[in-house]
Amino acid sequence: MIGVESFRNRDGYTTLGAACAILLSCALIFGGVWAARSLSRAQGVQSVADSAALAAANEVAEFVIAVRVADATLLTMSLTGLGLLGVGAVCCCVPQASTIGERMIEAGRQVLDARDDYAQTQIEVLSAASAALPALAQTQAQLIASENAGFINGEAIALCELVPTTGSVSLSGDLSTGESAAQTVEDSASDIQEQGRIAQEASQQADEAYRAAFEADCGRYPGACAAQRAQALAGLPDEQNPVASSISTWSFQMALDRARAYYRARMSQEAGISGGSLEERCDSRLRYHYYEYACDLLQDGYVIQERGDVPQIYLPTLPRNTQEMKATALYTQRVYPVSDGKLHTLAECPGAEGGVEGYGSVSQLDAGVYERCESCGLSASVLGNVAAASTSIDNGFEHHYRAVSENAEAYCAAKASAAPALRQARGLLQECFDALACALEDVVNCRIVAYPPGRYGAVVALGFESSPEQALGFSGAFEPGSDLGSFAAISAATLVEDPSDNVISGLLDGVASDVGPPITDLTDGALGLWSGILHAYGSGVDGLVSAVGGVLDGLPLMGASGLGSWAREGLTGVIEDCGLEPARTDSAKPVVINTAHVVGRGDGPLCDAIATAKGEEVLGGGEYSQEDGDP
């Protein structure tokens, strides 16, 4: 029996005590080393489990990206096809763009046909990919586990389960309205072209008449025109005799107001003439009656709806010769004094010595009611010649005013000729826009909808067995046959959005060659529209309006009829009302997450086992909805 003295003596040191201390220290050292290596191995095993979970979830992420690319392609093809139909219809109403319109409509039909084939193919491919996701996820998880197990000297077996374990891919909505819209546009195209041509030709005639009237009124100022003659002959001030700086600021009302002011001023000037020879005074009196008649006549003039489809413009014309004068009140008005059975120009006429007996008209003179005065020589031809000279040559106001009046009549006639064609063309275009509006409303909601396996995440259980070579390590030299034992780890991963990675980037180059000849054979404008819609896909309706507007801006839509501008606004309004919301274009990326957040939604045996081991309740997969976290 070993006594206390074996461990303690007078010097405090014994051989047995030292041996025990050394043995205890070694035990502590090697126990610590084993614990450290065990914890390190456990950390490595957990890292492998995390990597396996990320690899499994990454398969789902790639599927989600494929779905979003397919959905973006389908939607943008629908929008492109309908956009081309709308742009084509707009082009058809403008003669100089009608050929482009035919090509656009044909291209729109081709895009929609290719879209239908593309949709069917993608549903089949994505459905097969969705069904294969669980196997792909298991394969990737095991591959990552096996590759990484070698770094920690062991063998690993991974068991992966997607949450939920099943999924589906479908096409929501109806694509058939696109076919109906295409048929409507194609059936209306030729009629739109014809009515647009008629409206354009008539509108050009109206524009030519309008410009000619502007030039005659004040467009040639300071050259000979109504404004210049009014200034020179009547001395009209600028406020009564304005000169428009351009045709866009001129109107027929300006010409009518100028004529009224001019004749009022001339009548006032003639009323004040009392001296001069008999001939001069007679001429002045005849001019006074002429200007007085003009003032009364111009009060009946009007300009209504000048820029409407059918403007109502009446600029009364003045007689320019004796024959025309006889058809006016100048011929029948009783304003000339009668004396001794003769009709005189003036009461002061030397031939009217007997005094004024009353008043008569030139028509009565021609009818023989009165005799012609030899002194003043009043006759129908004399009265008819008052405005003949100033109407025949360009130094008279009447010459230019009559040109304005005649062009006003031509302008109204041309507008009246264009109006039926404009109404019919607008009606046909509106039918096309209504059909496009219905189709846009449907295709905006017609999408590829996927609820893939693993949309809530992926769970991985990893088993790790150390290799036999571990016994040759540091601890094995003192404890032959020892190892670190077996390890197990669980991990889960789910998907999050990555705003920095847009799945639509470069899509046109990536899919243009895959959707077949109907797409790649389109016009540059068609591909330009598709490219614009792709780049603006994430902007919603604003991006769509911008893309279509960019194509329209490059087309010759300006025309005299105004149909191109009207149709452009109509098409833009249809697009703005389609309700396209900004698309989700961010990539889905896998991240490691606490298993409780994924297992709680699981419906498979692995989730049940993990939940049981952790003492957690399994929530079950349930019915999936967008609010449940569509990746």
QUISUL-V420162 format. One record per residue. PHI is phi as a letter, one per 20 degrees, with the letter a starting at -180 (* if undefined). PSI is psi as a letter, one per 20 degrees, with the letter a starting at -180 (999 if undefined). Layout:
phi->PHI psi->PSI
phi->PHI psi->PSI
This chain:
phi->* psi->p
phi->e psi->p
phi->e psi->r
phi->f psi->h
phi->f psi->h
phi->f psi->h
phi->d psi->i
phi->b psi->p
phi->c psi->a
phi->f psi->h
phi->e psi->i
phi->m psi->j
phi->b psi->p
phi->c psi->r
phi->f psi->g
phi->f psi->g
phi->f psi->g
phi->f psi->g
phi->f psi->g
phi->f psi->h
phi->f psi->g
phi->f psi->g
phi->f psi->g
phi->f psi->g
phi->f psi->g
phi->f psi->g
phi->f psi->g
phi->f psi->g
phi->f psi->g
phi->f psi->h
phi->f psi->g
phi->f psi->g
phi->f psi->g
phi->f psi->g
phi->f psi->g
phi->f psi->g
phi->f psi->h
phi->f psi->g
phi->f psi->h
phi->f psi->g
phi->f psi->h
phi->f psi->h
phi->f psi->g
phi->f psi->g
phi->f psi->h
phi->f psi->h
phi->f psi->g
phi->f psi->g
phi->f psi->g
phi->f psi->g
phi->f psi->h
phi->f psi->g
phi->f psi->g
phi->f psi->g
phi->f psi->g
phi->f psi->g
phi->f psi->h
phi->f psi->h
phi->f psi->g
phi->f psi->g
phi->f psi->g
phi->f psi->h
phi->f psi->g
phi->f psi->g
phi->f psi->g
phi->f psi->g
phi->f psi->g
phi->f psi->h
phi->f psi->g
phi->f psi->g
phi->f psi->g
phi->f psi->g
phi->f psi->g
phi->f psi->g
phi->f psi->g
phi->f psi->h
phi->f psi->g
phi->f psi->g
phi->f psi->h
phi->f psi->g
phi->f psi->g
phi->f psi->h
phi->f psi->g
phi->f psi->h
phi->f psi->g
phi->f psi->g
phi->f psi->h
phi->f psi->g
phi->f psi->g
phi->f psi->g
phi->f psi->h
phi->f psi->h
phi->e psi->i
phi->d psi->o
phi->g psi->g
phi->f psi->i
phi->d psi->j
phi->f psi->h
phi->f psi->g
phi->f psi->h
phi->f psi->g
phi->f psi->g
phi->f psi->h
phi->f psi->g
phi->f psi->g
phi->f psi->g
phi->f psi->g
phi->f psi->g
phi->f psi->g
phi->f psi->g
phi->f psi->g
phi->f psi->h
phi->f psi->g
phi->f psi->h
phi->f psi->g
phi->f psi->g
phi->f psi->g
phi->f psi->g
phi->f psi->g
phi->f psi->g
phi->f psi->g
phi->f psi->h
phi->f psi->g
phi->f psi->g
phi->f psi->g
phi->f psi->h
phi->f psi->g
phi->f psi->g
phi->f psi->h
phi->f psi->g
phi->f psi->h
phi->e psi->i
phi->g psi->g
phi->g psi->g
phi->f psi->g
phi->f psi->g
phi->f psi->g
phi->f psi->g
phi->f psi->g
phi->f psi->h
phi->f psi->g
phi->f psi->h
phi->f psi->g
phi->f psi->g
phi->f psi->g
phi->f psi->g
phi->f psi->h
phi->e psi->h
phi->f psi->h
phi->f psi->h
phi->f psi->i
phi->d psi->k
phi->l psi->m
phi->a psi->a
phi->c psi->p
phi->c psi->q
phi->c psi->p
phi->d psi->p
phi->d psi->o
phi->d psi->q
phi->c psi->p
phi->e psi->q
phi->c psi->o
phi->f psi->r
phi->e psi->i
phi->c psi->r
phi->b psi->a
phi->b psi->q
phi->c psi->p
phi->b psi->r
phi->d psi->o
phi->e psi->q
phi->n psi->a
phi->c psi->p
phi->e psi->i
phi->f psi->h
phi->f psi->h
phi->f psi->h
phi->f psi->g
phi->f psi->g
phi->f psi->g
phi->f psi->g
phi->f psi->g
phi->f psi->g
phi->f psi->g
phi->f psi->g
phi->f psi->h
phi->e psi->i
phi->g psi->g
phi->f psi->h
phi->f psi->h
phi->f psi->g
phi->f psi->g
phi->f psi->g
phi->f psi->h
phi->f psi->h
phi->f psi->g
phi->f psi->g
phi->f psi->h
phi->f psi->g
phi->f psi->g
phi->f psi->h
phi->f psi->h
phi->f psi->g
phi->f psi->h
phi->f psi->g
phi->f psi->h
phi->f psi->g
phi->f psi->h
phi->f psi->g
phi->f psi->g
phi->f psi->g
phi->f psi->g
phi->f psi->g
phi->f psi->g
phi->f psi->h
phi->e psi->g
phi->b psi->j
phi->f psi->h
phi->e psi->j
phi->f psi->p
phi->e psi->j
phi->f psi->a
phi->f psi->p
phi->a psi->r
phi->f psi->g
phi->f psi->g
phi->f psi->g
phi->f psi->h
phi->f psi->h
phi->f psi->g
phi->f psi->h
phi->e psi->h
phi->d psi->i
phi->m psi->k
phi->f psi->p
phi->f psi->r
phi->f psi->h
phi->f psi->h
phi->e psi->i
phi->c psi->m
phi->f psi->q
phi->d psi->o
phi->f psi->p
phi->f psi->h
phi->b psi->r
phi->f psi->h
phi->f psi->h
phi->d psi->j
phi->d psi->q
phi->b psi->r
phi->f psi->h
phi->f psi->h
phi->f psi->g
phi->f psi->g
phi->f psi->g
phi->f psi->h
phi->f psi->g
phi->f psi->g
phi->f psi->g
phi->f psi->h
phi->f psi->g
phi->f psi->h
phi->f psi->g
phi->f psi->g
phi->f psi->h
phi->f psi->g
phi->f psi->h
phi->f psi->g
phi->f psi->h
phi->f psi->h
phi->e psi->j
phi->e psi->p
phi->c psi->i
phi->e psi->a
phi->n psi->a
phi->f psi->r
phi->f psi->g
phi->f psi->g
phi->f psi->h
phi->f psi->h
phi->f psi->g
phi->f psi->h
phi->f psi->g
phi->f psi->g
phi->f psi->g
phi->f psi->h
phi->g psi->g
phi->f psi->h
phi->f psi->g
phi->f psi->h
phi->f psi->g
phi->f psi->g
phi->f psi->g
phi->f psi->g
phi->f psi->g
phi->f psi->g
phi->f psi->i
phi->f psi->h
phi->e psi->i
phi->f psi->q
phi->b psi->q
phi->c psi->o
phi->c psi->p
phi->l psi->l
phi->g psi->h
phi->d psi->j
phi->f psi->a
phi->f psi->g
phi->c psi->n
phi->f psi->q
phi->d psi->o
phi->c psi->p
phi->c psi->o
phi->d psi->n
phi->g psi->p
phi->e psi->q
phi->e psi->q
phi->f psi->q
phi->d psi->i
phi->b psi->r
phi->f psi->g
phi->f psi->g
phi->f psi->h
phi->f psi->h
phi->f psi->i
phi->e psi->j
phi->d psi->r
phi->f psi->i
phi->g psi->h
phi->f psi->h
phi->d psi->i
phi->f psi->p
phi->e psi->n
phi->c psi->j
phi->d psi->p
phi->f psi->q
phi->d psi->p
phi->b psi->p
phi->l psi->k
phi->m psi->j
phi->d psi->q
phi->e psi->p
phi->d psi->q
phi->f psi->g
phi->c psi->q
phi->f psi->h
phi->e psi->j
phi->g psi->p
phi->g psi->h
phi->f psi->i
phi->d psi->l
phi->f psi->h
phi->f psi->i
phi->n psi->r
phi->f psi->p
phi->d psi->i
phi->r psi->a
phi->c psi->q
phi->c psi->a
phi->d psi->r
phi->f psi->h
phi->f psi->h
phi->f psi->h
phi->f psi->g
phi->f psi->h
phi->e psi->i
phi->n psi->j
phi->f psi->h
phi->c psi->r
phi->e psi->q
phi->e psi->p
phi->e psi->p
phi->f psi->h
phi->f psi->g
phi->e psi->h
phi->m psi->k
phi->f psi->p
phi->b psi->r
phi->f psi->h
phi->f psi->h
phi->f psi->g
phi->f psi->h
phi->f psi->h
phi->e psi->i
phi->g psi->g
phi->d psi->j
phi->f psi->g
phi->f psi->g
phi->f psi->i
phi->e psi->h
phi->e psi->h
phi->d psi->q
phi->e psi->j
phi->e psi->j
phi->d psi->q
phi->f psi->h
phi->f psi->h
phi->g psi->g
phi->f psi->h
phi->f psi->h
phi->f psi->h
phi->f psi->g
phi->f psi->g
phi->f psi->g
phi->f psi->h
phi->f psi->h
phi->f psi->g
phi->f psi->g
phi->f psi->h
phi->f psi->g
phi->f psi->g
phi->f psi->g
phi->f psi->g
phi->f psi->h
phi->f psi->h
phi->f psi->h
phi->f psi->h
phi->g psi->g
phi->f psi->g
phi->f psi->h
phi->f psi->g
phi->f psi->g
phi->f psi->g
phi->f psi->g
phi->f psi->h
phi->f psi->g
phi->f psi->g
phi->f psi->h
phi->f psi->h
phi->f psi->g
phi->f psi->g
phi->f psi->h
phi->f psi->g
phi->f psi->g
phi->f psi->h
phi->f psi->g
phi->f psi->g
phi->f psi->g
phi->f psi->g
phi->f psi->h
phi->f psi->g
phi->f psi->h
phi->f psi->h
phi->e psi->j
phi->e psi->o
phi->c psi->r
phi->e psi->o
phi->d psi->p
phi->c psi->p
phi->d psi->n
phi->f psi->q
phi->g psi->q
phi->n psi->j
phi->f psi->h
phi->e psi->i
phi->q psi->a
phi->c psi->p
phi->d psi->p
phi->c psi->p
phi->d psi->p
phi->d psi->p
phi->d psi->p
phi->c psi->p
phi->c psi->p
phi->f psi->q
phi->f psi->q
phi->f psi->h
phi->f psi->i
phi->f psi->h
phi->f psi->i
phi->e psi->j
phi->f psi->a
phi->f psi->g
phi->f psi->h
phi->f psi->h
phi->f psi->h
phi->d psi->h
phi->c psi->m
phi->g psi->p
phi->n psi->i
phi->f psi->q
phi->b psi->a
phi->e psi->i
phi->n psi->a
phi->e psi->q
phi->c psi->q
phi->b psi->q
phi->b psi->q
phi->c psi->q
phi->b psi->r
phi->b psi->q
phi->c psi->q
phi->c psi->r
phi->d psi->q
phi->c psi->q
phi->f psi->q
phi->d psi->n
phi->f psi->h
phi->f psi->i
phi->c psi->o
phi->e psi->p
phi->f psi->i
phi->e psi->i
phi->g psi->p
phi->m psi->j
phi->f psi->h
phi->g psi->g
phi->f psi->h
phi->e psi->h
phi->d psi->i
phi->g psi->h
phi->e psi->i
phi->e psi->i
phi->e psi->j
phi->n psi->r
phi->g psi->h
phi->g psi->h
phi->e psi->g
phi->f psi->i
phi->e psi->j
phi->f psi->r
phi->f psi->r
phi->f psi->h
phi->f psi->h
phi->f psi->g
phi->f psi->h
phi->f psi->h
phi->f psi->g
phi->f psi->g
phi->f psi->g
phi->f psi->g
phi->f psi->h
phi->f psi->g
phi->f psi->h
phi->d psi->j
phi->g psi->h
phi->f psi->i
phi->e psi->i
phi->m psi->b
phi->f psi->h
phi->f psi->g
phi->f psi->h
phi->f psi->g
phi->f psi->g
phi->f psi->g
phi->f psi->g
phi->f psi->g
phi->f psi->h
phi->f psi->h
phi->f psi->g
phi->f psi->h
phi->f psi->h
phi->e psi->j
phi->d psi->q
phi->f psi->m
phi->e psi->i
phi->f psi->p
phi->b psi->r
phi->f psi->h
phi->f psi->h
phi->m psi->j
phi->f psi->h
phi->f psi->g
phi->f psi->g
phi->f psi->g
phi->f psi->h
phi->f psi->g
phi->f psi->h
phi->f psi->g
phi->f psi->g
phi->f psi->g
phi->f psi->g
phi->f psi->g
phi->f psi->g
phi->f psi->h
phi->e psi->j
phi->f psi->i
phi->m psi->k
phi->f psi->p
phi->e psi->q
phi->g psi->p
phi->e psi->q
phi->e psi->o
phi->d psi->j
phi->f psi->q
phi->f psi->q
phi->e psi->p
phi->c psi->q
phi->f psi->q
phi->c psi->q
phi->f psi->q
phi->b psi->q
phi->g psi->p
phi->g psi->h
phi->f psi->h
phi->f psi->h
phi->d psi->g
phi->g psi->h
phi->f psi->h
phi->d psi->i
phi->f psi->q
phi->c psi->j
phi->d psi->r
phi->f psi->h
phi->f psi->g
phi->f psi->h
phi->f psi->g
phi->f psi->g
phi->f psi->g
phi->f psi->h
phi->f psi->g
phi->f psi->h
phi->e psi->i
phi->m psi->k
phi->d psi->q
phi->e psi->p
phi->e psi->p
phi->f psi->h
phi->n psi->q
phi->f psi->g
phi->m psi->a
phi->e psi->p
phi->e psi->q
phi->b psi->r
phi->g psi->h
phi->f psi->i
phi->f psi->i
phi->o psi->l
phi->f psi->p
phi->f psi->999
